[in-house]
Amino acid sequence: MDGGINVAVMDISNQFSQMAGDQPSGRARVEADAAARGLAVRLVKRPQAGSLHEAAELLGIPPSSIVKTLVVRRHDGDFLFALVPGGRKISWPKLRRVVGVNKLAMPDAALAKETTGYERGTITPLGSSTQWPVFADESMVGAEIAMGSGEHGYSAFVDANSLLSAFGAVVADITDPEESA
């Protein structure tokens, strides 16, 4: 019963925000997009984290269970989302091969926010102001993952397979392990 009441309150809040010309909160956009896709997402409040490893510790999960959503710019000016598990980094040669291009780059933080509506550290394909193709590292298949929720201080937990299916993601080996410090 509480879930229905919370959703109703959130819907009314979003309607007032939109009437006032404001965008819905990042979490509200994530929840609305997930619902539209039939995707179960659990938002968990957590203290602000200074790093992926700190967030994993706060959530009591291994770093590999946190998936970073990276905005990647194609040579033609279009963008894509790359989903990269914690402890891994984009392998540019692998990603270029899968995407079928010769040049990819990460835009600066301001452009990433302008094109998604989310700040770095909160970016997710769910509720992004622009929908782009999703490319995901194969190592995340079959896991429950935590990812950006559209707002700092929250993580979105979702079944990776359901997320990948909901976005028609291309799943491939697109990462390499991060070097240990």
Legacy VTK file of the C-alpha trace (Angstrom):
# vtk DataFile Version 3.0
C-alpha trace
ASCII
DATASET POLYDATA
POINTS 181 float
0.000 0.000 0.000
2.795 2.435 0.858
4.316 1.933 -2.600
1.095 3.108 -4.265
0.850 6.146 -2.017
4.477 7.085 -2.641
4.042 6.758 -6.398
0.898 8.918 -6.315
2.682 11.591 -4.275
5.671 11.465 -6.620
3.405 11.804 -9.683
1.674 14.863 -8.185
5.041 16.362 -7.241
6.332 15.813 -10.780
3.208 17.416 -12.264
3.697 20.531 -10.105
7.383 20.672 -11.009
6.583 20.430 -14.701
3.879 23.117 -14.404
6.460 25.373 -12.776
8.831 24.712 -15.691
11.202 22.595 -13.602
12.519 19.222 -14.721
11.556 16.236 -12.559
14.315 15.090 -10.212
16.856 12.638 -11.543
15.429 9.851 -9.388
11.907 10.582 -10.633
13.109 10.411 -14.238
14.878 7.093 -13.531
11.770 5.645 -11.868
9.447 6.836 -14.648
11.660 5.460 -17.425
12.125 2.146 -15.599
8.347 1.832 -15.114
7.724 2.609 -18.792
10.184 -0.163 -19.731
8.707 -2.633 -17.222
12.036 -2.668 -15.401
12.228 -3.230 -11.634
14.622 -0.716 -10.065
15.325 -0.300 -6.356
16.676 3.097 -5.290
18.856 3.021 -2.178
19.833 6.151 -0.249
23.451 6.214 0.833
25.926 8.768 2.134
27.860 10.731 -0.472
30.793 8.683 -1.749
34.096 10.062 -2.973
34.848 7.098 -5.230
33.375 3.934 -6.678
35.242 1.860 -4.092
33.868 4.000 -1.263
30.322 3.652 -2.667
30.766 -0.139 -2.825
31.909 -0.187 0.787
28.934 1.935 1.888
26.539 -0.370 0.022
28.224 -3.569 1.255
28.831 -4.904 -2.255
31.971 -5.661 -4.267
33.194 -2.848 -6.552
32.499 -5.058 -9.580
28.770 -4.868 -8.743
28.761 -1.115 -9.360
28.437 -0.281 -13.029
29.595 3.107 -14.278
27.607 4.648 -17.138
30.040 6.532 -19.336
29.030 8.949 -22.075
31.135 8.357 -25.184
31.226 10.641 -28.218
31.498 9.121 -31.665
33.560 10.754 -34.407
30.345 11.887 -36.169
29.189 13.825 -33.089
26.644 11.242 -31.923
26.933 9.683 -28.483
26.523 6.292 -26.849
26.439 4.917 -23.339
29.144 2.461 -22.250
28.350 0.384 -19.140
31.577 -0.480 -17.334
31.736 -2.567 -14.125
33.843 -1.338 -11.209
37.463 -2.469 -11.332
37.405 -2.264 -15.127
38.056 0.500 -17.666
37.019 1.027 -21.264
39.298 -0.687 -23.753
39.178 1.877 -26.537
40.335 -0.562 -29.265
37.689 -3.114 -28.217
34.897 -0.539 -28.008
35.853 1.024 -31.372
35.776 -2.442 -32.965
32.324 -3.251 -31.510
30.886 0.165 -32.442
32.507 -0.034 -35.886
34.294 3.310 -35.813
37.879 4.547 -35.770
37.482 7.346 -33.245
35.717 7.638 -29.870
36.253 10.066 -26.998
34.821 11.027 -23.630
33.216 14.482 -23.595
33.915 16.859 -20.731
31.659 16.850 -17.669
29.671 19.909 -18.813
28.766 18.350 -22.165
27.906 15.029 -20.514
25.495 16.865 -18.184
24.042 18.970 -20.990
23.308 15.905 -23.118
21.999 13.564 -20.382
20.609 15.919 -17.755
22.776 14.161 -15.162
26.050 15.071 -13.453
28.983 12.677 -13.628
28.674 10.057 -10.928
24.881 9.961 -11.365
24.626 9.231 -15.113
22.414 6.365 -16.196
20.668 5.554 -19.462
17.418 5.439 -17.450
15.648 8.776 -17.789
18.471 10.390 -19.719
17.285 13.478 -21.576
18.662 11.876 -24.744
18.394 8.176 -25.579
21.469 6.651 -27.194
22.626 3.137 -27.981
23.887 1.213 -24.949
27.064 -0.880 -25.098
27.715 -3.044 -22.053
30.671 -5.089 -20.927
29.895 -8.798 -20.948
31.227 -9.243 -17.402
28.070 -7.651 -15.958
25.700 -10.262 -17.424
23.765 -12.288 -14.861
24.399 -9.980 -11.892
22.379 -7.581 -9.803
24.131 -4.270 -10.273
24.126 -0.834 -8.693
24.399 2.166 -10.963
23.773 5.890 -11.110
20.310 6.980 -10.075
20.240 10.448 -11.581
21.065 12.068 -8.217
23.996 12.076 -5.843
23.474 10.102 -2.640
21.420 7.311 -4.209
22.185 4.131 -6.119
19.830 2.272 -8.438
19.867 -1.523 -8.085
18.677 -3.503 -11.082
19.030 -6.941 -12.625
21.677 -6.502 -15.337
20.022 -8.875 -17.806
16.693 -7.041 -17.495
18.420 -3.667 -17.960
20.328 -4.868 -21.017
17.166 -6.313 -22.533
15.143 -3.153 -21.820
17.652 -1.075 -23.788
18.467 -3.618 -26.505
22.075 -3.183 -25.409
25.012 -4.521 -27.366
26.848 -6.832 -24.965
30.505 -7.508 -25.707
34.004 -7.517 -24.247
34.614 -3.740 -24.186
36.781 -3.382 -21.070
40.102 -4.306 -19.519
40.940 -4.668 -15.811
42.082 -1.446 -14.109
45.708 -1.479 -13.040
46.188 -1.791 -9.292
47.830 1.173 -7.609
LINES 1 182
181 0 1 2 3 4 5 6 7 8 9 10 11 12 13 14 15 16 17 18 19 20 21 22 23 24 25 26 27 28 29 30 31 32 33 34 35 36 37 38 39 40 41 42 43 44 45 46 47 48 49 50 51 52 53 54 55 56 57 58 59 60 61 62 63 64 65 66 67 68 69 70 71 72 73 74 75 76 77 78 79 80 81 82 83 84 85 86 87 88 89 90 91 92 93 94 95 96 97 98 99 100 101 102 103 104 105 106 107 108 109 110 111 112 113 114 115 116 117 118 119 120 121 122 123 124 125 126 127 128 129 130 131 132 133 134 135 136 137 138 139 140 141 142 143 144 145 146 147 148 149 150 151 152 153 154 155 156 157 158 159 160 161 162 163 164 165 166 167 168 169 170 171 172 173 174 175 176 177 178 179 180
